[in-house]
Amino acid sequence: MHFSTSLRAALAVIAFSMTVLCSDASAQSFDRYDGNFPEGVSITYHQMVEMRDGVALATDIYLPKKKGKFPTLLVRDIYSNGSSQIRQRYAKFATNNGYAFVFQSVRGRYDSEGEWYPYFQEIEDGDDTLTWIAKQPWSDGQVGMFGSSYLASVQWLAALNKNPALVAIAPAMSPGNYYRDVAYPGGAFSLLSRARWGIGLVGSRTNMSFSVDWIGGIDHLPLETLAESVGFDVKHFQDWLDHPSYDEYWKPLNLEGRASEMAVPALNIGGWYDVFLRSTIGSYQTMKAEAATETAREGQRMIIGPWPHGWNRSTKTGEIDYGANSMIDAEALLLEWFDYWMKGGSAPTGGPIKIFVMGENVWRDEEVWPLKDTQFTPFYLRSDKTLSTDEPVDGGKLQYRYDPADPVPTLGGNIMETTLRGPYDQAPLDNRRDVLRFVSEPFAAPTEITGPISAEIYAESSAKDTDFMAKLVVVRPDGTTFNLVDGVIRARYRNGFEKPELIKPGEVYKYTIDLWATSYLLAPGEKLRVDITSSNYPRLARNLNTGAEFAKTTKMKVARQTIHMSKEHPSKIVLPIIPR
């Protein structure tokens, strides 16, 4: 198919940036551990550890010294065989602080036996590895796990077994509901990350890089033959496409829904612009309320900084620099955490929740989430394209035309792609006529927005199925803009993600859109803007507006979208205002 010239130009920027996509989101640099291992360290490379089904996994063991029993820090990895600089820093961090360190390539990666399939296999393999460590003569029976992204996923998946050896974890940038976070946020397929990661990066045993155009190449239809069109045959990617609804395939991977099966204290680390932010918060909340033991419930902590997927790497996220204060001492933080749980050290300092308030650019400790005294305040979309706390008193509606052949290009947000994630000036999208924009009056006083954000949109469409998206944007006094949060709902999943229900063209429906969460202090003179549209490409796969089975068709249809704003149909965004 052929995109419009304007869209093709916009996507060229994204295509260039894809060449620097990072394969590994393990963010902590540990650069103070670039030196030597401690004197007397004992190292065993590539010991093959047998799992319950006979498959053996390549495992490296680093001991602070040859004799003694030690608490162990474990990293299970898909991105490295342990020889990379950052993994060697992990080993030096552990052994220099009196911990054994175990590094393991998961099943089917690098020198480990077996075939890799994302996520599911890590439940039993993680459990078997924990049991093996606890039985070693050098182990004191205690294991802690840390790492980011997939290295965080394996922590939660292993925790499902309540293995007594697993004393504490520190998952950073981790999914917790793999349907809603990894594959289908709001019911719309996460095309850019699933294709680039699920096909290209992990489509080979050792993360081989192939010359594939991950922008122009993924406009292929039907989606079910996308992998084949770029030269791959990847079972897990096909399985994701074959399960567009929340069904029995995804339910085992809803870890938030399985909190009662876990009994481990967790230091949850996330970022306001991370692709898995929703789950960082969700995992904290569900474990706090439902974990299997009081120790685990009381042992939950959460830190959220102004970071994308990859934490604490830079003071700058997207196009905004949050200053030196936005960086934290990651090694000290992790050492404090594991020393407390595994060595009887001092309790972690501060409140159970630590958040970075953007705009003000300060860290603040909190006790509960949502924050105490949060005032959930509706801001209504009005037919004169304003955004107001005043409820509409008369009728009003606005329309736009959504053409899947000319979707709105992705520009910033909670995505993996390294150079377009985070806050970006939205000016390149100003001339698009398929985006409705609603702007508030300037705020007279500093106003804090911290917490979960949702939108309730009343809309009709000429299509049997379509998408509706909302984006919250800050407008500075000089007219520049940047995105705070955004969200999507696929029309067929408006009543839940398990059973799709097509819509009737021309009928008004209420769509609830989860925009996740943020923390931002509006300065006097700044405004808020809500953008409503129906596409965000290539972050999300286009809804082709036909109502056909997902990923099976090449046909597409232009949809006429109507947003209603009246007393009967009060479209709005609900913001968590924090009194000051």
C-alpha positions as CSV (number, residue, x, y, z in Angstrom):
1,M,0.0,0.0,0.0
2,H,1.1,3.6,-0.3
3,F,0.9,6.2,2.5
4,S,0.3,9.9,1.8
5,T,3.4,12.0,1.0
6,S,3.0,14.1,4.2
7,L,2.8,10.9,6.4
8,R,5.7,9.3,4.6
9,A,7.8,12.4,5.4
10,A,6.9,12.4,9.0
11,L,7.7,8.7,9.3
12,A,11.1,9.3,7.8
13,V,12.2,10.8,11.1
14,I,11.0,7.8,12.9
15,A,12.7,5.4,10.4
16,F,16.0,7.2,10.9
17,S,15.8,7.0,14.7
18,M,15.0,3.2,14.6
19,T,18.6,2.6,13.7
20,V,19.6,3.4,17.2
21,L,17.0,1.4,19.0
22,C,18.5,-0.3,22.0
23,S,18.0,-4.0,22.5
24,D,18.5,-3.9,26.2
25,A,16.5,-1.7,28.6
26,S,18.6,-2.5,31.7
27,A,19.1,1.1,32.6
28,Q,21.3,1.3,35.6
29,S,24.9,2.1,34.4
30,F,26.8,0.8,37.5
31,D,29.7,2.7,36.1
32,R,31.4,2.9,39.5
33,Y,31.9,-0.8,39.1
34,D,34.2,-0.7,36.1
35,G,37.2,-1.7,38.1
36,N,38.3,-5.1,39.2
37,F,36.6,-7.9,41.0
38,P,37.3,-8.1,44.7
39,E,40.4,-10.0,45.7
40,G,39.8,-13.7,46.0
41,V,36.7,-13.8,43.9
42,S,35.8,-17.2,42.4
43,I,34.2,-17.4,39.0
44,T,32.7,-20.3,37.1
45,Y,31.5,-19.7,33.6
46,H,28.8,-21.6,31.7
47,Q,27.8,-24.2,34.3
48,M,24.9,-26.1,32.8
49,V,22.0,-26.1,35.3
50,E,19.3,-28.7,34.5
51,M,15.6,-27.7,34.6
52,R,12.8,-30.1,35.5
53,D,12.3,-31.2,31.9
54,G,16.0,-32.0,31.4
55,V,16.9,-28.8,29.4
56,A,20.1,-27.2,30.8
57,L,20.7,-23.5,31.0
58,A,24.1,-21.8,30.8
59,T,24.8,-20.2,34.1
60,D,27.7,-18.1,35.4
61,I,28.6,-18.0,39.1
62,Y,30.6,-15.3,40.8
63,L,31.5,-15.7,44.5
64,P,33.0,-13.0,46.7
65,K,35.6,-15.6,47.8
66,K,36.1,-19.3,47.5
67,K,34.8,-20.2,51.0
68,G,31.7,-19.2,52.8
69,K,27.9,-19.0,52.4
70,F,26.5,-15.9,50.7
71,P,23.2,-14.3,49.8
72,T,22.8,-14.4,46.0
73,L,21.7,-11.8,43.5
74,L,20.3,-13.4,40.3
75,V,19.9,-12.0,36.8
76,R,18.1,-14.0,34.1
77,D,18.7,-12.5,30.7
78,I,17.7,-12.8,27.0
79,Y,20.0,-10.0,25.7
80,S,23.5,-11.1,26.7
81,N,25.5,-14.1,27.5
82,G,26.9,-12.3,30.5
83,S,30.1,-11.1,28.9
84,S,28.9,-7.5,28.1
85,Q,30.3,-4.6,30.1
86,I,27.0,-3.9,31.9
87,R,26.6,-7.5,33.0
88,Q,30.2,-7.6,34.3
89,R,29.4,-4.5,36.3
90,Y,26.4,-6.3,37.8
91,A,28.8,-9.1,38.9
92,K,31.3,-6.7,40.4
93,F,28.5,-4.8,42.1
94,A,27.3,-8.0,43.8
95,T,30.7,-9.5,44.8
96,N,32.1,-6.2,46.0
97,N,29.2,-5.9,48.4
98,G,29.4,-9.5,49.7
99,Y,26.9,-11.2,47.5
100,A,27.2,-14.1,45.2
101,F,26.1,-13.3,41.7
102,V,24.4,-15.7,39.3
103,F,23.9,-14.8,35.7
104,Q,21.8,-17.1,33.5
105,S,20.9,-17.0,29.8
106,V,17.2,-18.1,29.7
107,R,16.1,-21.2,27.8
108,G,16.9,-21.0,24.1
109,R,19.1,-17.9,24.3
110,Y,22.9,-18.0,23.6
111,D,24.4,-21.1,25.1
112,S,21.3,-22.3,27.0
113,E,19.6,-25.4,25.6
114,G,16.0,-25.5,24.4
115,E,13.7,-23.3,22.4
116,W,12.8,-19.8,23.7
117,Y,9.2,-18.6,23.8
118,P,8.6,-15.3,25.6
119,Y,7.4,-15.3,29.2
120,F,5.6,-18.6,29.8
121,Q,8.7,-20.7,30.2
122,E,10.2,-18.3,32.8
123,I,7.7,-19.4,35.5
124,E,9.1,-22.9,35.9
125,D,12.6,-22.2,34.8
126,G,12.9,-19.3,37.3
127,D,11.6,-21.5,40.0
128,D,14.0,-24.3,39.2
129,T,16.9,-21.9,39.2
130,L,16.0,-20.5,42.6
131,T,15.8,-24.0,44.0
132,W,19.2,-24.9,42.5
133,I,20.9,-21.8,44.0
134,A,19.5,-22.5,47.4
135,K,20.9,-26.0,47.4
136,Q,24.5,-24.9,46.5
137,P,27.2,-25.2,49.2
138,W,28.1,-21.5,48.8
139,S,24.5,-20.3,49.2
140,D,22.9,-19.2,52.4
141,G,19.5,-20.0,50.9
142,Q,18.5,-16.4,50.1
143,V,18.1,-15.0,46.6
144,G,17.2,-11.6,45.3
145,M,16.6,-10.6,41.7
146,F,17.0,-7.3,39.8
147,G,16.9,-6.0,36.3
148,S,14.8,-4.1,33.8
149,S,12.2,-4.9,31.1
150,Y,12.4,-8.6,30.3
151,L,14.9,-9.0,33.1
152,A,12.1,-7.6,35.4
153,S,9.5,-9.9,33.8
154,V,11.4,-13.0,34.9
155,Q,11.3,-11.8,38.5
156,W,7.5,-11.6,38.7
157,L,7.1,-14.8,36.7
158,A,9.4,-16.7,39.1
159,A,7.6,-15.2,42.1
160,L,4.4,-17.0,41.1
161,N,5.7,-20.2,42.7
162,K,6.2,-18.6,46.1
163,N,9.7,-20.2,46.2
164,P,11.0,-19.7,49.7
165,A,14.5,-18.9,48.4
166,L,13.2,-15.7,46.7
167,V,13.5,-13.1,49.4
168,A,13.2,-9.8,47.5
169,I,13.0,-8.5,43.9
170,A,13.6,-5.1,42.3
171,P,11.8,-5.1,38.9
172,A,12.2,-2.0,36.8
173,M,10.1,-1.0,33.8
174,S,8.2,-4.3,34.0
175,P,4.9,-5.4,32.5
176,G,2.3,-6.9,34.8
177,N,-0.6,-7.5,32.5
178,Y,0.9,-8.7,29.2
179,Y,-2.3,-8.2,27.2
180,R,-2.9,-4.6,28.3
181,D,0.7,-3.6,28.5
182,V,2.8,-5.6,26.1
183,A,0.5,-6.4,23.2
184,Y,-2.9,-4.7,23.2
185,P,-3.1,-1.4,25.2
186,G,-6.7,-0.4,25.0
187,G,-7.4,-3.3,22.7
188,A,-5.2,-1.8,19.9
189,F,-2.2,-3.9,18.8
190,S,1.2,-2.4,19.9
191,L,2.6,-2.7,16.4
192,L,5.9,-0.8,16.5
193,S,7.3,-2.5,19.6
194,R,5.9,-6.0,18.9
195,A,7.3,-6.0,15.4
196,R,10.6,-4.5,16.2
197,W,11.2,-6.5,19.4
198,G,9.1,-9.6,18.8
199,I,10.2,-10.2,15.2
200,G,13.5,-8.4,14.6
201,L,15.3,-8.3,17.9
202,V,14.3,-11.6,19.5
203,G,13.6,-13.5,16.3
204,S,17.0,-15.1,16.5
205,R,18.8,-16.9,19.4
206,T,21.5,-14.2,19.8
207,N,19.6,-10.9,18.8
208,M,21.1,-10.8,15.4
209,S,20.5,-7.5,13.6
210,F,19.0,-7.7,10.1
211,S,18.6,-5.0,7.5
212,V,14.8,-4.5,7.8
213,D,12.9,-1.3,7.3
214,W,10.9,-1.4,10.5
215,I,8.8,1.7,9.5
216,G,8.0,1.3,5.8
217,G,8.2,-2.4,6.1
218,I,5.5,-2.8,8.8
219,D,2.8,-1.0,6.8
220,H,2.2,-4.5,5.2
221,L,-1.3,-5.9,5.1
222,P,-2.6,-8.2,6.2
223,L,-0.8,-8.2,9.5
224,E,-0.9,-11.9,9.8
225,T,1.8,-12.2,7.0
226,L,3.9,-9.2,8.3
227,A,6.7,-11.4,9.7
228,E,6.9,-13.4,6.5
229,S,7.0,-10.2,4.4
230,V,10.2,-9.1,6.2
231,G,11.8,-12.6,6.1
232,F,10.9,-14.1,9.4
233,D,8.8,-17.0,10.8
234,V,8.2,-16.3,14.5
235,K,5.7,-18.4,16.3
236,H,5.2,-16.1,19.3
237,F,4.5,-13.1,17.1
238,Q,1.8,-15.1,15.2
239,D,0.3,-16.2,18.5
240,W,0.0,-12.5,19.6
241,L,-1.8,-11.7,16.4
242,D,-4.1,-14.7,16.8
243,H,-5.2,-13.6,20.2
244,P,-6.5,-10.0,19.9
245,S,-8.9,-10.4,22.8
246,Y,-8.1,-11.1,26.4
247,D,-8.5,-14.9,26.4
248,E,-7.1,-18.1,27.9
249,Y,-3.8,-17.4,26.2
250,W,-3.2,-14.1,28.0
251,K,-4.8,-14.9,31.4
252,P,-1.7,-16.7,32.9
253,L,0.3,-13.6,32.1
254,N,-2.0,-11.2,34.0
255,L,0.3,-11.0,37.0
256,E,-1.7,-8.2,38.6
257,G,-4.6,-10.6,38.7
258,R,-2.3,-13.2,40.3
259,A,-1.0,-11.1,43.1
260,S,-2.5,-13.5,45.7
261,E,-0.1,-16.2,44.3
262,M,3.0,-14.2,45.2
263,A,4.7,-13.6,48.5
264,V,7.8,-11.4,47.7
265,P,8.6,-7.8,48.7
266,A,9.2,-5.7,45.6
267,L,10.9,-2.4,44.8
268,N,8.8,-1.4,41.8
269,I,10.7,1.1,39.6
270,G,9.0,2.9,36.7
271,G,8.9,6.1,34.6
272,W,6.2,8.6,33.7
273,Y,7.0,7.9,30.0
274,D,7.7,4.2,30.3
275,V,5.8,1.8,28.0
276,F,4.9,-0.3,31.1
277,L,4.0,2.5,33.5
278,R,0.5,1.3,34.0
279,S,1.8,-2.0,35.3
280,T,4.5,-0.5,37.6
281,I,1.6,1.2,39.4
282,G,-0.8,-1.8,39.0
283,S,1.7,-4.3,40.4
284,Y,2.4,-2.1,43.4
285,Q,-1.3,-1.6,44.1
286,T,-2.3,-5.3,43.7
287,M,0.6,-6.6,45.7
288,K,0.0,-4.1,48.4
289,A,-3.6,-5.3,48.7
290,E,-3.5,-8.9,47.7
291,A,-0.1,-10.5,48.1
292,A,0.0,-13.8,49.9
293,T,1.7,-12.7,53.1
294,E,1.7,-9.6,55.3
295,T,5.5,-9.4,54.8
296,A,5.0,-9.1,51.0
297,R,2.1,-6.7,51.3
298,E,4.0,-4.4,53.7
299,G,7.2,-4.9,51.7
300,Q,6.1,-3.1,48.5
301,R,7.8,0.1,47.5
302,M,7.5,2.2,44.3
303,I,9.7,4.8,42.6
304,I,8.6,6.7,39.5
305,G,10.9,9.1,37.8
306,P,10.7,11.3,34.6
307,W,12.1,8.4,32.6
308,P,11.2,6.5,29.5
309,H,11.8,2.7,29.0
310,G,15.3,2.6,30.4
311,W,15.6,4.4,33.8
312,N,18.1,6.8,35.2
313,R,20.2,7.1,32.0
314,S,19.9,10.8,31.3
315,T,18.5,14.0,32.7
316,K,16.7,14.4,29.4
317,T,13.7,12.5,28.3
318,G,12.3,13.3,24.8
319,E,12.9,17.1,24.3
320,I,12.8,18.1,28.0
321,D,15.7,18.2,30.4
322,Y,14.6,17.6,34.0
323,G,17.9,18.6,35.6
324,A,20.5,16.8,37.7
325,N,18.0,16.2,40.4
326,S,16.1,13.7,38.2
327,M,19.0,11.2,38.5
328,I,19.2,8.9,41.5
329,D,21.9,6.7,42.9
330,A,20.7,3.4,41.5
331,E,23.4,1.2,43.0
332,A,22.9,2.7,46.5
333,L,19.2,2.2,46.2
334,L,19.5,-1.4,45.2
335,L,22.1,-2.1,47.8
336,E,20.0,-0.6,50.6
337,W,17.0,-2.7,49.4
338,F,18.8,-6.1,49.3
339,D,20.9,-5.4,52.4
340,Y,17.7,-4.9,54.4
341,W,16.0,-8.1,53.2
342,M,19.0,-10.4,53.0
343,K,21.5,-9.0,55.5
344,G,19.5,-7.4,58.3
345,G,20.5,-3.9,57.2
346,S,18.6,-0.7,57.9
347,A,15.1,-0.3,56.6
348,P,14.8,1.7,53.3
349,T,14.5,5.4,54.0
350,G,11.5,7.6,53.0
351,G,7.9,6.8,52.3
352,P,6.8,3.6,50.4
353,I,6.2,5.8,47.3
354,K,8.7,8.2,45.8
355,I,7.6,10.2,42.8
356,F,9.3,12.9,40.6
357,V,7.0,15.9,40.1
358,M,7.8,17.2,36.6
359,G,7.6,20.9,36.0
360,E,8.6,21.5,39.6
361,N,11.4,18.9,39.1
362,V,11.5,17.6,42.6
363,W,11.3,14.2,44.3
364,R,8.6,13.7,46.9
365,D,7.7,10.8,49.3
366,E,4.1,9.7,49.5
367,E,2.2,7.1,51.5
368,V,-0.7,6.0,49.3
369,W,-1.7,5.8,45.6
370,P,-3.7,7.7,44.4
371,L,-2.4,10.4,46.6
372,K,-4.2,11.5,49.8
373,D,-6.6,14.4,49.2
374,T,-6.7,13.9,45.4
375,Q,-9.5,15.9,43.8
376,F,-10.6,14.1,40.7
377,T,-11.8,17.0,38.6
378,P,-13.6,16.7,35.2
379,F,-12.6,19.1,32.4
380,Y,-15.3,19.1,29.7
381,L,-14.7,19.2,26.0
382,R,-16.8,21.9,24.5
383,S,-18.1,22.6,20.9
384,D,-16.1,25.8,20.7
385,K,-13.0,23.7,21.1
386,T,-12.3,24.9,24.7
387,L,-11.6,22.7,27.7
388,S,-13.5,23.8,30.9
389,T,-14.6,22.7,34.3
390,D,-18.0,24.0,33.5
391,E,-20.5,21.4,32.4
392,P,-22.0,21.9,29.0
393,V,-25.6,23.1,29.1
394,D,-26.5,22.8,25.4
395,G,-25.9,20.5,22.6
396,G,-22.7,20.4,20.5
397,K,-20.7,18.0,18.3
398,L,-17.6,18.1,16.1
399,Q,-16.5,15.8,13.4
400,Y,-13.3,14.6,11.7
401,R,-12.4,12.1,9.0
402,Y,-10.2,9.2,9.9
403,D,-8.4,7.5,6.9
404,P,-6.4,4.4,7.8
405,A,-4.3,5.1,4.7
406,D,-3.2,8.4,6.2
407,P,-2.9,7.8,10.0
408,V,-1.6,10.4,12.5
409,P,2.1,9.7,13.0
410,T,3.5,8.8,16.4
411,L,5.1,11.7,18.1
412,G,6.3,11.0,21.7
413,G,4.6,9.1,24.5
414,N,5.1,5.9,26.4
415,I,6.8,3.8,23.8
416,M,10.1,1.8,23.5
417,E,11.5,3.6,20.4
418,T,14.5,5.5,21.8
419,T,14.5,8.9,20.1
420,L,10.7,9.6,19.9
421,R,9.6,8.4,23.3
422,G,8.8,10.9,26.1
423,P,7.6,14.5,25.7
424,Y,7.9,16.1,22.3
425,D,6.7,19.4,20.8
426,Q,3.4,18.5,19.1
427,A,3.7,21.3,16.5
428,P,4.5,18.9,13.6
429,L,0.9,17.6,14.0
430,D,-0.7,21.0,14.0
431,N,-1.9,20.9,10.4
432,R,-3.6,17.6,10.7
433,R,-7.4,17.9,10.2
434,D,-8.1,14.5,11.8
435,V,-7.2,15.8,15.3
436,L,-9.7,17.7,17.4
437,R,-8.0,20.0,19.9
438,F,-9.6,21.5,23.1
439,V,-7.7,24.1,25.0
440,S,-8.2,25.4,28.5
441,E,-7.7,29.0,29.8
442,P,-4.3,29.7,31.3
443,F,-3.9,28.6,34.8
444,A,-3.6,31.5,37.2
445,A,-1.7,29.7,39.9
446,P,0.6,26.6,40.1
447,T,-1.6,23.5,39.7
448,E,-0.4,20.0,40.3
449,I,-1.7,17.0,38.4
450,T,-0.6,13.8,40.0
451,G,-2.3,10.5,39.6
452,P,-4.4,8.3,37.2
453,I,-6.1,10.1,34.3
454,S,-9.1,8.9,32.3
455,A,-11.3,10.3,29.5
456,E,-15.0,9.6,28.8
457,I,-15.8,10.3,25.2
458,Y,-19.2,10.1,23.7
459,A,-18.8,9.4,20.0
460,E,-20.4,7.9,16.9
461,S,-18.7,6.5,13.9
462,S,-19.8,5.6,10.3
463,A,-17.8,2.4,10.8
464,K,-18.5,-0.9,12.4
465,D,-15.3,-0.7,14.4
466,T,-12.7,2.1,14.9
467,D,-10.4,3.5,17.5
468,F,-10.7,6.6,19.7
469,M,-7.6,8.2,21.3
470,A,-7.1,11.0,23.7
471,K,-3.8,12.9,24.4
472,L,-3.2,15.4,27.3
473,V,-0.9,18.2,26.2
474,V,0.7,21.1,28.0
475,V,0.7,24.5,26.2
476,R,3.3,26.9,27.4
477,P,2.9,30.7,27.4
478,D,5.1,30.9,24.3
479,G,2.8,28.5,22.4
480,T,5.1,25.5,22.4
481,T,3.4,22.2,23.4
482,F,4.4,18.8,24.7
483,N,2.5,15.6,25.5
484,L,2.0,14.4,29.0
485,V,-0.1,11.2,28.6
486,D,-2.3,9.5,26.0
487,G,-4.5,6.5,25.7
488,V,-6.7,4.5,23.3
489,I,-9.8,2.3,23.2
490,R,-10.7,0.1,20.3
491,A,-14.5,0.4,19.8
492,R,-15.1,-3.3,19.8
493,Y,-13.6,-3.5,23.3
494,R,-15.5,-0.6,24.8
495,N,-17.4,-3.0,27.2
496,G,-14.3,-5.2,28.1
497,F,-11.4,-6.9,26.4
498,E,-12.7,-10.5,26.5
499,K,-15.6,-10.4,24.1
500,P,-15.5,-8.0,21.1
501,E,-18.7,-6.2,20.2
502,L,-18.9,-4.3,17.0
503,I,-20.7,-0.9,17.0
504,K,-23.7,0.3,15.0
505,P,-22.8,3.0,12.5
506,G,-24.4,6.3,13.5
507,E,-25.1,5.3,17.1
508,V,-23.6,7.2,20.1
509,Y,-21.5,5.2,22.5
510,K,-19.6,6.1,25.6
511,Y,-15.9,5.3,25.4
512,T,-13.7,5.2,28.5
513,I,-10.0,5.8,27.7
514,D,-7.3,5.0,30.2
515,L,-4.5,7.6,29.9
516,W,-2.5,5.9,32.6
517,A,-0.9,8.5,35.0
518,T,1.5,11.4,35.4
519,S,2.8,13.9,37.8
520,Y,3.2,17.5,36.6
521,L,3.1,21.0,38.1
522,L,1.5,23.5,35.8
523,A,3.1,26.9,36.0
524,P,1.0,30.1,35.9
525,G,0.2,30.9,32.3
526,E,0.4,27.3,31.1
527,K,-2.7,25.7,29.5
528,L,-3.9,22.2,29.1
529,R,-5.1,20.8,25.8
530,V,-6.9,17.5,25.0
531,D,-6.4,16.1,21.5
532,I,-8.9,13.6,20.2
533,T,-8.1,11.4,17.1
534,S,-8.3,7.8,15.9
535,S,-4.7,6.8,15.0
536,N,-1.2,6.8,16.4
537,Y,1.0,5.1,13.8
538,P,3.3,3.1,13.9
539,R,3.0,2.8,17.7
540,L,-0.4,1.2,17.3
541,A,-1.7,-0.8,14.4
542,R,-4.3,1.1,12.4
543,N,-7.9,0.2,12.8
544,L,-9.0,-0.5,9.2
545,N,-12.6,0.5,10.1
546,T,-14.2,-2.5,8.5
547,G,-15.1,-4.6,11.5
548,A,-13.3,-7.6,10.0
549,E,-11.3,-10.1,12.0
550,F,-8.1,-8.6,13.3
551,A,-4.9,-9.1,11.2
552,K,-6.8,-11.0,8.4
553,T,-7.7,-8.3,5.9
554,T,-6.2,-5.7,3.5
555,K,-9.4,-3.8,3.0
556,M,-9.8,-0.4,4.7
557,K,-12.5,2.2,5.0
558,V,-12.6,5.9,5.8
559,A,-14.6,6.6,8.9
560,R,-16.5,9.8,9.8
561,Q,-16.1,10.3,13.5
562,T,-18.4,12.5,15.6
563,I,-17.6,13.6,19.1
564,H,-20.6,14.7,21.2
565,M,-20.4,17.4,23.8
566,S,-23.7,18.1,25.6
567,K,-25.5,17.8,28.9
568,E,-26.7,14.4,27.8
569,H,-23.3,13.4,26.3
570,P,-20.7,15.2,28.4
571,S,-17.3,14.2,26.9
572,K,-14.6,15.0,29.4
573,I,-11.2,14.2,30.8
574,V,-10.8,13.6,34.5
575,L,-7.7,15.0,36.1
576,P,-6.2,14.2,39.6
577,I,-5.7,17.7,41.0
578,I,-3.5,17.8,44.2
579,P,-4.4,20.7,46.5
580,R,-1.5,23.0,47.5
